[in-house]
Amino acid sequence: MATHKSALKRQKQDEKRSRRNVHIRSTLKTLIKRVRLAVEAKDIDKARTALSEAIPAIDKAKSKGVIHRNTASRKVSRLTKRVNSLQSS
């Protein structure tokens, strides 16, 4: 357990950030899952709507440092590719 005043503050900050990061990651998973389910159901409108909600959330998580920028880019790319595959078929 931390004993110095600065160490106690750092511990509180770490816990707060950790809770926030877990919440953001969980929300991202849900949004990504919605896109995947819409694609699997072959519902183009629902997939586009879900994608338009997921991309800003992924970008925000990237800007906050919750996920790495390459991870964010990869997720956006793969989701967009899946949604676009519905249009061509």
N, C-alpha and C positions, 0 to 999 in steps of 0.2 A: 504494500500500500504506500502511496506517495505521502511524504511528510512535509516537504517544502511547499510554501505557498504557490510558487510558480508551477511546481509539479502537479499540485492539486488542480490548478486551473487548466493545465494542459490535459489532464485526465478527463476533466469535464468537457472540454472542447472536443476531444477525441470521441467520447461517447455520443455527443450531440451530432457530430459529423457522421459517425457510423450509422446512427439511427436514420439520418436523412438519406444517406447513400443506399441503405437497405430499402427504404421506401421508394426511392427513384428507380432502383433496379427492378423491384417487384412490379412497379407500374409499367416499366418498359417491357417486361416479359408479357404482361397482360395485353398491351397494345400490339406487340408482335404476334402474339397468339391469335388475336382477332383477325389480323391480316391473313395469316396462314389458314385459319378456318374458313374464311370467306373464299379464299382461292380454292381450297379443297371442295367447297360447295359449289364452285363455279359461278359465284354471284359477283359479277363484274362491278356493279354499282357499290355494293357493300365493301368489296375489296378496295376500291378506289377511295372510299370514305375513310376506311380504317387506315389505309396507307397515308392519307393526308393528315391524320391525327398522329400517326406513329413517327413520321419523319421529324416534325418539330420537337417532339419529346426526346428523340434520339440526339438531335442537335443540341438541345438544352443540356442533356446529361453530359455530352461531350464538352460543352463550354464550361460546365461546373467541375469538370475533372472526375466525374463518377466513372466514365468509361473512356478508354483511349480513343484518340481521333481515328486511328486505323480501324478499330473495332466498329465505331460508329459508321464509318464509310462503308465497310463491308456489309453491315446489317442493312443499311439503306439500299445499297446496290442489289443485294440478294432479294429483298422484299420487292423492289421495283421490278426486277427481272421476273419474279413470279407473277405479279399483277399483269405485266405486259404480255406474258405468255398466254393469258386468258383471251386477250384481244385478238391474237393471231390465230387461235384455234377455234 
